[in-house]
Amino acid sequence: MDYKEKKLILLFKDYHNCQNFKYKIYRNKKDKGKFNLRAKFGIGFSKIKPPITTTNNSNNEKTIIKFGVEFEYIFPFNNNKWAAFLESSYHSFDVTNIVITGYGVIPSSGAIVPIYRDYGIKYNSIENHLGVRHYMFLYKKDKIFMNTGLLYGIILNSQIDYSNSDAISTVSYFFRAGYDFKNKFSVEVRYNSTRYLSRFSTFTTNYNNISLKFGYNFL
């Protein structure tokens, strides 16, 4: 005989009502999806790799301040261990340097000397991170997490002086790992893959190679 939960509950209710017995029906609590809204603030370590030799490589590395906002939806299954998120943040940095564009010969001495030229890059963008996150609970509300996804930058008033071209938007991927405390405060370390900034893919950057971010959940 096929027993359905709904029919069994009705049967027990009818029996207890008929016998004037007190009763209580226990039901399994179903997980519900949840939205989170976080403010993000952190420090990024950016590195520019030009296609030509520079006189001072340390000028190609910058430490920048980053801030943004993250929207997260935690799925109502597997004990709320999986989530999808979208984070948008503002990034800005300027790099100036002197590059060696070639070599020339001094007629009087025959010596070979490098030919120098100024170069610079001005990069401003809204970076959008779209990804999935997996939580691993340590205590009831404390947990560690790992996430991955794709990054797409919306370019704002950016210029590459050496190639006389505008910076372009490209897609890259990212990895993150972090700790969430009481579903309010979070800290994470992230790695972004190499991105191409020129139209001809000759000007590359390990943009935001490593960064440290802190978050606060408003919900």
N, C-alpha and C positions, 0 to 999 in steps of 0.2 A: 504494500500500500504506500502511496506517495503522500508524505506529510509536508505541508507548507507551514511556514512560520506564522503567517497571518491566521490560518485556520486553527492552529494549535492554541494561539493566544485567545481567540474567541471561545474555544472549547473550555479552557481553564477559567476564563472570566465567567462564563455561564455557570460552570460548576460551583465556583466559590460564591457567586451571587445567590445561587439556589440554596447553598448551605449556610448563608449568612457569615461566611468566613472573610476576615480581612486579608487583603493580598496586595502585593506590590510587583509591578512588572519592571524588570531590569533590561535595559537595552544597551548594546555596545555603542560607545561614543564614537562617532565618525569624525575623522580629521577634517578640518576646514582649511581652505586656502587663506593666505594672509598677505597683505601688502605692507611693505616697509618703505620709508622715505628717509634717506640719509644725506647729511651734509658731509662732504669729503674735503680734507685739507692735507697737504703733504709736501714732500721734497723729492724732486727728480734729479737724476744725474744723467745729463745728455752728452752725447759725443758725436761730433761731425767728422765725417771722413771724406775729404775732398778728393777728386781724381788726380790731383797734382800735388807736388811736394810743397809743404809749408815750412816756414823758417822757425816757427814756434808751435809745436804740436799741443802744448798745454793750453793755448788759446782756443783750441777746437773742443775743449771740454767745459761744460757749464753746469752749475747747480742752480736749479730754478724752483720757484714756489708754484704749487699747483692747487687749484681749488675747483670744486664742482658739486654736483648733486647726483644721487643714485636712486632709481626706482627699482624695487625688487618685488617679485611675486613668488611666494613659497607654495609649492604644489600640495594639494590635499591627499597625498599618498606616501607610502613608505616612511611613515612617522615624520613627515615634513622635513625630510632630509635633502630634497632637491628644490632648486629655485632657478628662476630666470631673472636677469637684471639688465638694465640699461643705465649706463653712467655717462654723463656729459660733463666735461671739464674744460677750462680755459688754460692754454699754454702759450707762452711767449718767450722767445730768446733771440738775442742778436750776437753774431760772431763776426769779428774782424781779424784779419791776418795778412801776412805778406806771403805770396806764393812765388815759386820759381817756374817761370813759363818756358824757359829754354836757356841756351848758352850762346855767348858770343865771343869773338876773338878781338883782343886789343891789337891793332895793326903795328904799333910801335914796338911792342914786346912779344907779340905772339901768344900772350897768356890767354887762357880760356876762363871766362868769368860767367857767373849766372846772371840771367836777366830777371829782375824782380817786377812784381805787379801787385797792387792792392786787391784784395778780394774780401767779400763779406756776404753774410746771409742774414736776412731779417725774416723771422718765421713767427706768425701768429695764427692760432687755429683753435677751433672747438673740436675736441677729441671725443668721439662717441664709442664707448665700449659696449658691445652686445655679447652676452655670454650666458653660460650655465654655471651653477654653483652647487657643490655637494657639501653638506654639513656632517660633522662627526661629533656627537654629543659627548662631553666629558662629565657634566653634571646636568641638572634639570634645565638650566638656562645658559650655561657656559658651553661653548663649542668651538672647535677649530673648523676651518673650511678651506676648500681648494676650488678654483674656478679657472675656466679658459673660455676663449671666444675670439671674436674679430674686432679690430679697431679701424675706424674710418675717421679721418680728419677733414673738417671743413675749413679750408684756407681763408684767412682774413688778412688782406693787405700785406702780402709776403713777397719778397724779392730775393733772387740770387744774383749778386752784382757781377760775379765772374763770368757767368754764361749769359748775362743780360736777358734772363727769362724769369717768368713768374714760377713760384713753387706750385706743385700740383698735388692733388689729393690722391692718396693710395691706400690700399687695404693691407693690413698686417694682422698678426695674431699676438695673443698675450697669454701669460700664465700668472696666477696669483696664489698665495697661501697666506692665511691669517688666523686671527683669534677674535671671537665675539664674546663680550662679557655682558651678561644679563640682558642680552638683546638690545642694549643701548649704546655701548661703546665698542669700537672695533679698531684693530690695527692690522695692516697687511703689507706684504712685500710683493712687488710685481716685476715681471720682466716683459718687455716689448721687443718683438723681432725687428730686424733691419727694415727701414723704409726708404724708398726712393723719392727724392724731392724735385728732381729736374725732369724736363720733358723728354730727355734722351737717355734717362737712367744712368747718367755718368756722374751724378752728384749724389752720393749715398750718405745715409746717416743711421747710426745705431741710436735712434731717437728714444729717449727715456729708457735706456737699457735696463736700469734698475731704479726703482723708486719706493719710497716708504710713505704710506698714507694712513691717516686716522679718520674715523667716521663716527658720527653721532646720529642715532635713529630717533626721529620725531614721533613715530607711531608706536 
